[in-house]
């Protein structure tokens, strides 16, 4: 029997308080109990908006290795509470040495970008088979060819800027293709013509930004779980407060986790125009109802299993980041092994 994938508890009712009573997580609003969940079924708790956590709950979660995270209603990360860091100092020392080594950094950067571009290409190729409009199918296949050409540049890339250039060029073409993967009947109404953020200006980018925040949160937890420092990355440069290594780790996962979920939510009409609101200044955010729909699809996707090409065994999407974090730690400890990204087969 496959292991049970514990769930993230998302709490978004304004003014809610999350408590612990014996072995149960209890969510209350004023004098009303909204939810009771056995502690053993929860691996992390995320508060969206004005949500509070009691000290006993925070202490219990920290002691048992559960993360507690606060995010804004738009998906911006505010803070994370974790227990004692795991791992040994030798692994973190090796991580810092690898980050300072131009040669080792380049090797890891190539692998990260190769995984991302490969998975972008596989996603658009797979989706192209289901497109009915010849113009859409032709354009998406053209983009897949472009991504393949960018991918072939990586082995000879000898400078970080070359690798980042491949990543940037691929991303621009990929997001152009994503528009053509959205059902024609709703495409124009969504006003999506490429990636924009800070703030997102259309429903598609609002969903992508929120999903990318969720996957980055999961990546941080996975890295902390194996003893790596989420802030010391390779592809993403160091910046105070930025989880650069977590952002590195999610690159190969964005197409197959976040982007797939986004396409499902819109193409299956799970999200409607009423699930979004436009804020002063033009930013677009999900409503409470829209976020509930997103959380349900996100959790469903994380339960699905896929064969890991390196392990040759089924792994739930919700555990892929844990597996890849371990492979990254192995590559940092033993440079000769190199980092093997997760390559989606479509």
N, C-alpha and C positions, 0 to 999 in steps of 0.2 A: 504493500500500500504506500503511495507517495506521501511524503510529509505534508502535514497541514500547513498551509500558508497563513500565518497570523495576519490579522487585518489592522489597518490604520483606522483609528477612530477620529472622524472629522466632526468638529463641533462648531456650528456657525450661528446659533441663535444669539442675538445681541443681548448681553447681560447675563448669559448663562455662566454657571459655576460648575467646574468639574471637581469632584471629590472622590475619595476612596472610603468605602465602608467595608471593613473586614477584607474579603477578597473580591470585591466588586467595585467597578468604576461607576459612579453615579453622577448624572448630569441633571442639575436643577436650575429652575428659573423662578426666582422669588420663592414661593412655598410649594411649587409644583415640581414633581419628579418627571423629567422628560425621557430619561433613558437609564437603564441598568445593564451593564455588560460585565460578565466575569473577567477578572483581570487576566487570567491565563489565555484568553482569546485575543488579547490586544498586544501588538508589538510596539505601537507608538500612538501618540495623541497629538492632533493638530487642531489648534484653535484659530478660527477665521474671524477677524474683526474683534469686537469687544467681548472677549471670553476670558474668564479668570480661572486660575488653578489654585487649590488650597495647598498649604505647606505640606501636610501629610501625604497628599497625592504626589507632589514633586519629589519628596524624600523617598517614597516607595518606588517610584519609577526610576529614579537615579540609582537606587540600591540594586534593582533587578535588571538594569540595562535597557530600560525603555526610554526612548527620547520623547520629549515634550517640546512642541514647536508652536510659535505664534506667527501668523501671517496676516497681512491686510486683506480686505475683501477683494482687492484686485490681484492677490497672489504674491505680493512683495514680502520677502522674508524679513521678519523682525528679530526673532531670537530663538535659540535652541538651548535646552537644558539637558545635559547628559551627566552620567555618573563618572567615576574614575576612568581615565583613558586606559585602554588595553594595549597589548603589544609590548615589545621590549625596545629599549633605547637603541640597540644595535640596528634594528630595522629603520628607525627614523634617522639615525646617523647615515645609513646607506642611502636613504631617500634624499637627504640634503646633499650628499656627495654626488649622486646621480644628477640632481638638478643643477649643480655647479659644473658638471662635465659637459662641454659642448657635444662631444661625440655620443655620449650616452643619451643626452637629451634629444638629439636628432633622431636616434634610433627609436626611442619611445614615441616621439612626435609623429614620425612616419607611420608607425603602426596605428596610432590613434586616428589619424586622418584617413589612412587606408580603410580602416574599419567603417568610419563614418561614410565616406564616399561610396564604398562598396554597398553598404546597406541602403543608402539613398537610391543608388542605381537599381538594386534588386526590388525595392518598393515600387518604383515607377514602372519597371518592366512587368512586374506582377499585375499592377493596376491596369496597365495598357491592354492586357488581354480581355478585360471586362468593359472597355470603353466601346460605345456603339457609334459615336460620331467619328468618321474617318479623319477629319481635321485634328481632333483631339488625339487620336491614336498616333497619327503621324508626328505631331509635335512632341508628344511624350517619348516616343521612340528616338526622335532626334536628340532630345535632352539626354536620354540614356546613353547614346553614342558619345555625346560631349563628356558625360561623367566618366565613361570608360577611358577616354583620351586623357582626362585630368589624372585619373588613377595611375596611368602608365608613366606619368611624369615623376611620381614619388620616389622610385628607387634611385634616381640620379640626382634628386634634390639634395644639395650640400649646404644649405643655409636655412635657418629658421624662417626667414621671410619667404623663401621659395615654397616651403611647406604650407605656410599660412596663406600664401597666394593661391595654391591649389585648393585649399579648404574654402577660401572666400569665393573663388570663381565657381566652384562646384555648388556652393550654397545658393548663389544668385540664380544659376540655371535651374537648380532643383526646386526652388520656391516658385519659379515661373511655371514649372511642370505641375506643381501641387494644385494650382488654380484649375488646371484642366482635369484633375482627378475628382473635383467636386461636381456633383450632378448639375447638368446644364440648367435644369429648372430652377435651381436656387442660387446658381453661381453669381449672377449679376446683382442679386439682392444683397449678397454678403459683402460686396465691394472689396474683395480681396485681390490685390494685384502684386503681392510680394510681402516680405517680412518687414514689419515695423513694430516698434516697442518703445517703452518708456515715454509716453504710454502707448498701448496698442490702440489703433484707430478703427478697427473693424472687428466683427465677431470672430472671424477665424484667428486673427492675431491675439484677441483676448483669450481664446481657448488655448492656443499654443503657449502663450506666456504663462498661463496658470499651470498647464501640464509640465512645462519646462521647470517651473519652480518646484513642483512636486517631485519630479525625477531627480533634481539636484539635491533635494532634501534626502531622498533615499540613498543617493550616492555618498553623501557625507556620512550617513550612518554606516554604510557598507565599509567605507575606508576606515572609519574609527574602529569598526569591529575587527579589522585585521591589524590594527596598530599603525596605520599610516596617517600622516598629517594632511588633512584635506586642503590646507592652504598652500602647500608647496607643490606646484604643478610644473608642467613641461610645455604643453602647447599654449596654455593661458599664462601670461606673464604674471609675476607677483604684484599684488596690490593689497594694501592694508584692508582687511575685512573681507577679501574675496576668496571663496573656496576654490582656488585655481585647479587643484587636482580633482575635485568633485566635478568641476566643469569639463575637465579633460575626459573623465570616465563616462560622462553622459553622452558625449558626442556620438559614439557608435550606437547608442540606444535611442536617441531621439527619433530617428525614422521609424523604427520597428515598434516602439512603445508609444511615445507621445503623438507622433504624426498619424499613425494608424488609428489611434483612439479618436483623434480629431476628425479624420475622414469618416469614421463610423458614425460619430455623433451627428454630423451634418447629413451625410448621404442616406442614413436611415431615418432622418427627420426626428431624431431624439431631441435635438435642440431646435427651438423655434425663435422667431424674432422677439417674442415676449420674454425670452430667457436672458435678454441683454438690456442694459441701460446705458445711455450716453450721458456722461458727466459734464459739468461745465469745463470748457476747454477742449472738448472733443474726445476725451478718453472713453473707451468702451469697456464695460465690465459685465461679468455674469451676474445675474440676480441670484438670490438664495435658491430659488427653484432650479435655475440653470446649473448651479454648483452641485446640487444634489444629484442631478442627472449625470453630470461629469464624474462625480465620485463613484457612482454605481458602475459606470462603464469602465472606469479606471481599475476598480477592484476586480471586475469581471475579467479584464484583460490580464491582470497579474496572476490569476489562477490558471490561465491556459498554459499548457506545457508544450515545449518545443525541444527537439533533439539538439543538444549542444555538440557542435562539430568536433570539438577537441575531446570532450569527455565521452562522447559516443553514448550518451544516455539522456533521458528526458529531464528537462529542468523547467520549472515554472518561470514565466516571464518575471514574476515578482521576486525571483531569486537570482536572476541573471547578474544583477549588479554585485551581489555578494560573491558569485563565482568569479566575475571579472576583477573584482578588488583583490581576491586571492591570487589570481594570475599576475596582476600588476605587482603585488608584493613579492611574488616569486621572481619576477623579472628584475626587480630592484635588488633583491638579495643575490641573485645569480645572473649577472648580465649576459652570460653566454646563452642562456635560454631565450632571452628576448620576450617581449610582450606579445601575446596572441589575442587580437581583438575578437569579439564575437561576430562571425560572418553569417549573415542571414541568407538562406538559400532560396527564399521566395516560394 
